[in-house]
Amino acid sequence: MHLVPADRASRHVIDEHRVCDAIAGLPEPDALAERARRFALLGDPSRLSLLLCIVAAGPIAVTDLAVATGLQDGTVSQALRHLRAHGAVRANRDGRILRYVLADEQLADLLRSGQATSSPR
């Protein structure tokens, strides 16, 4: 049990190698906090639906996202502000229209992998 911290070394263990494998699978605390922050963005159904639409449709305007998700324009705008503040999406100006794309490629990969296993509505 070479990876078990000293303060936990006296605790009962069933499979020592699995404990070490599990500990090896944990990122450093800062990286763990970053992953938790990223996953928290997905914890809200409205934000998640917006992100899934952006992944599926590419650059897309607020009003189009509102129609696609069934949310009000204001709700979409507020959620997109939150997602922009956390680096998940960015807006590209197309004349007077802002079109949203995913800015976080790891998040995009995660969302795409989930789409492959989900069934259509």
C-alpha positions as CSV (number, residue, x, y, z in Angstrom):
1,M,0.0,0.0,0.0
2,H,2.7,2.3,-1.1
3,L,0.4,5.2,-2.1
4,V,-1.8,5.3,1.1
5,P,-1.0,8.4,3.2
6,A,0.4,7.7,6.7
7,D,-2.8,9.0,8.4
8,R,-4.8,6.2,6.6
9,A,-2.3,3.4,6.7
10,S,-4.0,1.7,9.7
11,R,-7.4,1.5,8.1
12,H,-8.9,-1.8,7.0
13,V,-8.2,-2.6,3.4
14,I,-9.6,-5.5,1.3
15,D,-7.6,-5.1,-2.0
16,E,-4.4,-3.2,-1.4
17,H,-3.6,-2.9,-5.2
18,R,-7.0,-1.5,-5.9
19,V,-6.6,1.1,-3.2
20,C,-3.3,2.2,-4.7
21,D,-4.8,2.2,-8.2
22,A,-7.7,4.3,-7.0
23,I,-5.3,6.8,-5.3
24,A,-3.2,6.9,-8.5
25,G,-6.4,7.8,-10.4
26,L,-6.9,11.0,-8.4
27,P,-5.6,14.2,-9.7
28,E,-3.8,16.9,-7.6
29,P,-6.2,19.0,-5.5
30,D,-6.2,22.0,-7.8
31,A,-6.9,19.8,-10.9
32,L,-9.6,18.0,-8.9
33,A,-11.3,21.4,-8.1
34,E,-11.1,22.4,-11.7
35,R,-12.8,19.2,-12.8
36,A,-15.5,19.6,-10.2
37,R,-16.1,23.2,-11.5
38,R,-16.4,21.9,-15.0
39,F,-18.8,19.2,-14.0
40,A,-20.9,21.7,-12.0
41,L,-21.6,23.5,-15.2
42,L,-23.4,20.4,-16.4
43,G,-25.4,20.0,-13.2
44,D,-28.1,22.5,-14.3
45,P,-30.5,21.1,-16.9
46,S,-30.9,24.4,-18.7
47,R,-27.1,24.9,-19.1
48,L,-26.7,21.3,-20.1
49,S,-29.3,21.6,-22.8
50,L,-27.7,24.7,-24.1
51,L,-24.3,23.1,-24.2
52,L,-25.6,20.0,-25.9
53,C,-27.3,22.2,-28.6
54,I,-24.2,24.2,-29.1
55,V,-22.2,21.0,-29.6
56,A,-24.8,19.6,-32.0
57,A,-25.4,22.8,-34.0
58,G,-22.1,24.6,-34.0
59,P,-22.2,28.4,-33.9
60,I,-25.7,29.3,-32.9
61,A,-27.5,32.5,-31.9
62,V,-29.4,33.1,-28.6
63,T,-32.8,33.1,-30.2
64,D,-32.1,29.9,-32.0
65,L,-31.0,28.3,-28.8
66,A,-34.2,29.5,-27.1
67,V,-36.3,27.9,-29.8
68,A,-34.3,24.7,-29.7
69,T,-34.4,24.3,-25.9
70,G,-37.9,25.8,-25.2
71,L,-36.3,28.3,-22.8
72,Q,-37.0,32.1,-22.8
73,D,-34.5,34.3,-24.6
74,G,-33.6,36.0,-21.2
75,T,-33.0,32.7,-19.5
76,V,-30.8,31.6,-22.4
77,S,-28.8,34.9,-22.2
78,Q,-28.4,34.6,-18.5
79,A,-27.2,31.0,-18.7
80,L,-24.8,31.9,-21.6
81,R,-23.3,34.7,-19.5
82,H,-22.6,32.2,-16.7
83,L,-21.1,29.7,-19.2
84,R,-18.9,32.5,-20.7
85,A,-17.7,33.6,-17.3
86,H,-16.5,30.0,-16.7
87,G,-14.8,29.7,-20.0
88,A,-17.2,27.0,-21.4
89,V,-18.5,29.0,-24.4
90,R,-17.4,32.1,-26.3
91,A,-19.4,34.4,-28.6
92,N,-18.4,35.1,-32.2
93,R,-19.9,38.2,-33.7
94,D,-21.5,37.8,-37.1
95,G,-22.7,41.3,-38.0
96,R,-25.2,42.2,-35.3
97,I,-25.7,38.6,-34.2
98,L,-23.6,36.8,-31.6
99,R,-23.2,33.1,-32.3
100,Y,-22.1,30.8,-29.5
101,V,-19.5,28.0,-29.7
102,L,-17.9,25.8,-27.1
103,A,-14.6,27.3,-25.9
104,D,-13.6,24.3,-23.7
105,E,-12.5,21.4,-25.9
106,Q,-12.4,18.9,-23.1
107,L,-16.0,19.8,-22.2
108,A,-17.0,19.4,-25.8
109,D,-15.4,15.9,-25.9
110,L,-17.3,15.0,-22.7
111,L,-20.6,16.2,-24.2
112,R,-20.0,14.5,-27.5
113,S,-19.3,11.2,-25.7
114,G,-22.6,11.5,-23.9
115,Q,-24.5,12.1,-27.1
116,A,-23.2,8.9,-28.6
117,T,-24.9,6.9,-25.9
118,S,-28.1,8.8,-25.5
119,S,-31.3,8.1,-27.5
120,P,-33.0,10.8,-29.6
121,R,-36.2,12.4,-28.3
